[in-house]
Amino acid sequence: MAEKLKLISLGGLNEIGKNMYVYEYGEDIIVVDCGIGFPDDDMYGVDAVIPDITYLVKNKHRIRGIILTHGHEDHIGAMPFVMDEIDAPVYCTALTAALVNIKLQERGNADKVKINVVKAGDTVKISPSFKVEFIHVNHSIPDAVALAIRTPVGIVIHTGDYKIDTTPIDGGMIDLARFGELGKKGVLALVSDSTNVENPGFSLSESVVAQNFENQFKDCKERIIVTTFSSNVHRLQQVINCAKKYDRKVAVTGRSMENVLRVAKELGYIDIPNGVLVDIAQTKSLPRDKVAIITTGSQGETMSALHRMAFGEHKQVDIVAGDKIIISASAIPGNENSISSVINELFRKGATVVYERSASLHASGHACRGELKLMLALIKPKFFIPVHGEYRHLKIHAELAKHMGILPKNVVISDLGKVVEMTGRSIKINGTVQAGRVFVDGTGVGDVGSVVLRDRKHLAQDGMLVVVVSLSGEDGSMISGPDIITRGFVYVKEAEELIGELKDITATVVFDCQYKHMHDWTTVKAIIKAKLSDYLYKKTRRSPMILPVIMEI
């Protein structure tokens, strides 16, 4: 029986972020992208979410390469953690390689990872089963590529994140001609970005954003502070260009922004005229109308530079009345409240805030419906698999593909862990592998699971109550206590009556257990917990976490 080409998504389906796609043929596996996701609001303490790579670890001897389409966090952010477990060569463009290397160095595993730098137009034979061609696309970061993956079954085009920008800032227009050539030769499957499928028409060009930036800088007599995604090198170039034109010095704050600017300058992806860039500390001695600051914090992140400025915690920059703050980014789903909080605080300090709703100062890096239709028309794939989106995005994109003439039976909406099997004639979902979310908390990876998150949520909602009692090891009699300690439940000084009742209930349980000669402390703790829990819910309609502590003396 002939081998089938398999596509397994370990991330990037029914979610925005955490992109990871596994292509498998025979004994060969290649992995496309390796991203992180943002934690939800109820993931208390979690710093990032990465794909569950149990399947890859089990099959690591079969992995021939990891291919990265571009340098955004949701496509490369999990690399340091994944490379702890997997030893495979990495293939990506120069800027992506530099950004990955920074992450690997921070994790301390850069020396063990072999990164092969490629450029758009290159074709690399990864294994006997996989040959990968890198195709230039437009996105909100330079050096982004789509992939034409040649397999024994046929060619699969994996778009990565893309848009069609006819007037890009630099790097040239997306290579539509190459997609058209491949379409004429015959493409087995198109695996395509679905993020902006709900938006009609075409995405805004970066050149339009450049003109709107000029309008904001022109005639402005105050300090300008711009926040955007640190990886948006084109946007950084626009700010620098405007600052140069209107005789302003540029300072950068925020670690990720500083790293990207340094790497982009070294690789020639950004041009900084002599004398324009200054240290953030120097801006204090310059006239306000001669300063432009580029900062992190476009998503309202608590530890970001803009958040610290807004709430008066930044060491070098204090927001004052008259400052013009330009937020040049769209909200990632789930971050809306954080961004609103920062914007409100900036307004409260008297700043003028220019953000997405009030000016066209951000262009999405993702294709809208018109661009997605054009890509489908050029490639004319036999099979279509939408990725990179929540379920509604995948569903709408699938319907769009059917409207463009792809047979309904040849359109597959998959899910995390499902195995999509393709031959030259058929496509179907056949089986599943382990997939899901792994939480990164500080330096810990995977040690915070659903039980820990449930406890954190419980503590956040209802607080904690600790009952400490000292019992005799001989007869179970109470020697001291009970003492009640609460955190996040009630203010003890204002709830003395309630605390007294809790102590009485605990003492009654201890005396009853002593009378029954019950010296199994685990059982005694369970009874204390149950009695207090019932009483507290009836009395307060709250369910704090109750931790009985018995000290045997």
N, C-alpha and C positions, 0 to 999 in steps of 0.2 A: 504494500500500500504506500502511495506517495506521501511524503511528509507534508504537513500543513503549516502555513505561516500563522503564528499566534501573536495576538496583541493583548497585553494585560496592563490595565491602568492601576497603578498603586497610589495614584494621587491625581488631582486635576479634573475629576468628574464629580458632579453635584456639589461643587465648591469652587471658589476662586482662590487659587493658590495651591501649594503642595504638589506641583506638577512632577509626575514621574511615570514614564511609559516604558514597558518592557516588550521588546520584539524578540520572538523566539522561533528558530527553525532548526529542527534536528537537535544537535548537541550545542548549537551556538545561541548565545543570548547577547543582545545589545540593549543598553538602557539609554533612553532619551530624557534628559533633564533630571534634576535632583533638587527640588525646591522645598521651601518651608511654607507653612500657612500661619496666619495670625490667629492667636487664641481668641475664643469667644469671651464675652463679658463674664460668664459664669465659670471660666477656667481660672480660678483664683491662684495667683502666683506663677502661672505657667508663662514662660517667656516666648516659646515658639512651639509649633506643631510640625512634626516631620512624618513622612510616610512610614508605615510598618514595612520593614524590608526583610521580614522572616523568610519569604520565598526566595529572595536574592541570596541571603546568607546560606540557605540550604543548597543553592545551585551556584555558588560563587566560582566553582571550578569551570563553569560553562560560560561565564561572563567574559566576552571578548573586548568590550569597550564601553565607556560612558560618553555619550555625545551631548554637548550642551548647546542650546540654540542661541542663548544670549545671557547677559550678566545680571538679570533682575533676581531679587531674593526668592521669588516664588519659582525660580528655575535653577538656582545654584545654592540657595541658602542651607540646604541639608548636606552639602558636600562634606564638610569637616566631620560630621557624625557618621555618615555612610562610609567614608573612607577609613574609618576606624575598623570597620567590619569586612570591607571588600578590597581586594587588591586587583585593580584593573586599570588599563591605560585610559586617559581622558583625552577627548578631542574637542577643541573649541577655538574660536577666534582670539586674537591677541588681547583685546580689552577684557573679554570674558575670562581669559586665562589669568590676567593680572588681578582681577577682582576675586577669583577663586583662590589664588595664591595668598592673598591677604587673609582670607578666612582660614585657610589651612595653617598658616603661620600662627594665628591666634590660638588655634586648637593644638598646635605643636606636632602636626603630622604632615607638614609640607614636604619633608625629605623623602617620604615613602611613596608619594604620588607622582606618577609620570604624566605630565601634561604635554600633549602634542598640539602645537599651535598651527591652525589651518587658516585659510582665507577663502572668501566667497569665490566660487569657480573651481575650487579644488575638489577632487574625487579621491577618496581613501578606501582601500580595501581593508576592512576591519577583520574579516574572517572569510573562509570559503563561501559562507552563506550570505554575507552582508557586504555590500559596497555602498558607500555613502557619499553623495554629492552635496556640497554646501552651496546654497543659492542666496544671493543678497536680497534682503527685504528691508523695508522701512519699519522702524519702531521708535519708541521713545528712548532708546539707548543705541549708540553706534555699534557696529559689528554684529548686528542681529542677522541670523540666517534661518532659512527653511532647509529641510532635508529631503533629498530624493533618495530613498533607500531601495537599492536594487537587491532583489531576493530571487531565489529559484522559481518562485511563484509569479513574480511580477514586480513592478515598481510601485512603491508606496510613497506618497508625498506627505510629509509631516510639516505643516506650515510653521509651527512655533507661533509666537505672537507676531502679528504683522498688521500693517495698514498700507494703503496705496497713496503715497504722497508724491504728487507730480512736481512739487516745488519744495523739496527738502532743504534743510539748512546746509547739510553737507553729506557726502557719501554717495550721492546719486540716487536716482529713482529705483524702486524695486524692479527686479529683473523679470518683468512680465514676459518678455520674449522667450526666456528660458522655460518658464512655465508652459507657454504656448507650444514650444517645441516638444516638450515631454508629453503634453496632451495629445499631440499628433501621433507620437510613437505608441501611445496607449498606456494609460495609468490604471493599475489594478485598484488602488484605494487612495482616497484623500482623507487625511486625519487633520481636522481644521479647528482653529481658534474660534470660539463662539461668543466671546465676552460681550461684544457690542451688537449682537444680532437684533436686538430690540430697537436699535436706532436706525431710522431710515437714511437713505442717501449715502454720502461719503463723509469720512472724518475730516475735521479741520486740519489744514496744512500748518506745519510749523512756521512757515513764512508769514502767515496771517498773525500768529501769536507774536512774532518778532515786531510787526508793525504796531500792535497793541501795546507792547512793552515801550516802544518809543513814545507813544502817546502819554504813557504814565510818567516817563522820565522828563519829557519836555515841559518846561516852565515850572517844574516842581522845586520849591524853595526849602524843602524840609529833608530830613534824613529818610532814605528809602531802605526798607528791609524786605528782602524777597525770600520766600520759602518755597521749595519744590522738592521733588524726589531727588535724593542725592545722586542717583544713577542717571538722571536726565542731563547728560552732558551737553546736548544741544541747547537746553534751556539755560544752563550755566553760561554757555558761549553768548547767548543773546543778552543776558544781564551784563556781562563783561563788555560786549560791544556798545550797549547803550551807555554804560558808565563812562567808557572812553570818549564817546561822542559828546557827552554832556559834562565832561571834565569832572568826573567823580572817581574817588579811590574805592577799590573793592576789597572788603575783608570777608573771610569765610569763617563760620563757627559751626561746630558739630563734627564729631570724629569721622562719621561715615562720609560726610561732605568733603572734609579735608583729604581723606584717603582717595576718593574718586577723582578729585581735582588733581591731586599729585600724579596719580597713575595716568589719567587722560592727558596731562601735559607731557609726561615722559614719553608716551606713545604717539604724540602728535595729533591727538583727537580734539585738542582744544588749543586755541591760540590766545595767549595772554600777553598783550603788549607790555613792554618794559615800563616800570613805574606805576602800573595800574594797581597791582596787588599789594596790599599792606597787611601788617599784623593787626588783629582785632584790637589790641591795646592802643594802637596809634590813632584809632578813630576818635578817641576822646579829645584829642588835641586839634582835630580838624574841624573846619566850619561844617555845620549840619548839612548844608546844601552841596557839600563836596564828598559825601559819604554814601556808599551803597553796601549793604551787608547781605550776604547770602547765607541762609541758615537751614538747618534741618528742622523738622517739626510740622511738616505739611499735613500729617495725620493726627495731630494733637497728642502725640506720644508724651507720656508723663515726664520722661527723663530727657526729652529733646531740648535743643537750645531755645526754640521759639516758646515752648511751654514755660521754660525757666525765665525767659524774658517777661512773658505775660504776667507771671505771678511773682515777679521781683526777686527771683532766685539766681539770676545769671550774674556771674562775677564781673563781667566787663560791659554789659549792655543793660541800661535801664530804659524802659519804654516811657516816653514823655509825650505830652500833648503836641499834636502836629505831626508826629512820625507817620509816614505812609508805609503800611504793611501790605505787601502783595502776596497773596496765597495762590501760587501757580501750580495747582494740582487738584485732581478730583478726589472725592472721598472714597476710600476703599470700603465696601459694604461692612458695616459693623463699627466703623470709626466715626460716624456722624456726630454722636454725642460729644466725643472728646474734642472734635474740631470746633463744634459750636461753643463749648466751654471756653476754649482759648480765644475764639473770635469775640465773645462777649466780654472777656476780661480785657482784651486789647481796646475795644471800644470804651470800656469803663475808664481806662487810663487816658482817654482823649485822643487816641490814635485814629487815623483814617485807615480803614481796612478794605482793601479791594480783593474780592474773592470770586469764586467761580460763577456765582449767580449774577454778579453785577458787571462782569467784563469777560471777554473771550481771551483769557490769559493762560489757558491750558488747552492743549490738543491731546486727545487720547491717542495712545499708541496702538489701538485695536481697530480692526476693520469694522465698518458699519455694514448695513444690509446690502447696499449697492456694491461695495467692494467684495463682499462674500459671494454675491451672485456672479460678479466678473471672474473671480477665481474659479468658481465651479464651471463657468462657461469655457474658460481657457483650458482647464485640465480635463474636463469630461471624464471623470473617473467612473469605473464600473461600480465600485463600492464606496460608501460614504460613512464616516464615523465622526460625529461632532465631539470635540473635547474642550477643555478649558472653559468651564461654565457651570452654573447651577442648573438644576434640572430643567427649568423653564427655558434657559438659553439653549440647551441641547435639543429640547423638543422643537423649539421654533426653528432652529438651524436645520434639523432633520426635515421639517415640513418645507423649508425653503429649497432644500436639495431635491425633494420630490417634485416641487413646482418647476425646478430647472430640468426635469426630465429623467432623473435617476429613478429606477424602478423601486417601489416601496419595499420589496423583499430584499433589496440590496442596501438599504439604509439601516444601520444598527445604532441604537442608543444603549451604551454599555453602562456598567457601574463598577465601583472599586472592587478589584479582585476577580471580576468575571473574565473568562478567557474567550476572546473573540478569535474564531478559527476561520482562515481564508484559504481557499484553493483558487485555481484559475477560473472556476465556474461558480463557486458558492461561498457564502459567508453565513456564519451562525455563532451563537454563544453556546459554548460547550464546556461546562465545569467552572469551578472557582478555585482561587488560591487565597491564602490568608492575606488580608489587607486591612487597613484602618489607620488610626492615628497613634502616634507615639509623642508623649509630651516631654519637652525640654524645660527643666526648671533649674536655673543656675548652671552648675556643671553636671547635674544629673540628667541622664537620658533614659527614659523609660521607667524610672523608679517611682514616678507619680502616675498612678493608674486611676481607674474610675472610682475605686473605694476611697482613695485619698482625696480626690476632687469632691466626692460626695460629702466627706467630713468637713472639708474647707467651706463648702457651700452651707452646710449645717451651722458651722461656727459663725459664718458671716451673717446668717439670717437670724439665729436665735441665741448665739453666744454659748458660753460654757459655764458649768457649775462643778466644782470639785468638792467632794465630801471626804474629810480626813478624820479617821477614828483609830485610836490605839486600843488593841484588845489583848487580853491575857492569853498566852499560848497554852495555859493549863486548863482554864475553865471557860474561856471565851467571854469573860466579863470585861466591861468597858473600863479602861484605866484613865483615859483622857479623851476629850472631844465630846461630841463631834464638832469639828470646825468646818465652816463653809467658806469657800473662796469662789468668787464669780468674776468672769471677764465677758463683757459684751452682753450681759443678761439684765442685771439691775444694778443701780447704784446702792451699795450695801447700806450706807448711812440713812438713806431714805426708804429702806425696805426692811427695817429691823424686825417688824412683826412677822413678815414673810420668812425671813431667815430663821427667826426663832421657831416657827412652825416646822420648817425643814429639819432643824436640829432635833425637835421632839419626835418627828416621824422616824428619823435615823436611829435615835436612842431606843424607841419602841421596837424597831426591827432587831436591833442588837440584843435587847433583853429577851425578846421572844426566841431568837436563835440560841441564846445561852440556856434558856429554859428547856429547849428541845435538844440540848447537847450537840448543837450543830457547829462543828469546827472546820468545815470545808469553806475556806474564805472566799473561794470563787462563787459558791452558791450564795453566801451572805452578801457579797457585792452585787450579785444579780438581783437579789430581793430588794436591797436598798435602792438600786437604780430604778427598778420597776415601780416601787411605791412612790418615790419622789417624782418620777416622770408622770404618773397618773395624777398625783396631787397638783403638780405645777400646771398641767394642761387644763384641768378643771378650774383652777384658780386664775390663771393668767392667759390661757389660750396660746401659750408658747411651749416650744419643745426644745429647750437648750440641750447641748451635749452634756451628759452627766457622767462624771468620772469618780466612782468611789475608790478611796485609797485606804487600805487596812494595814496598819503597822502592828506587827506582832511583837509583844514585849514579854 
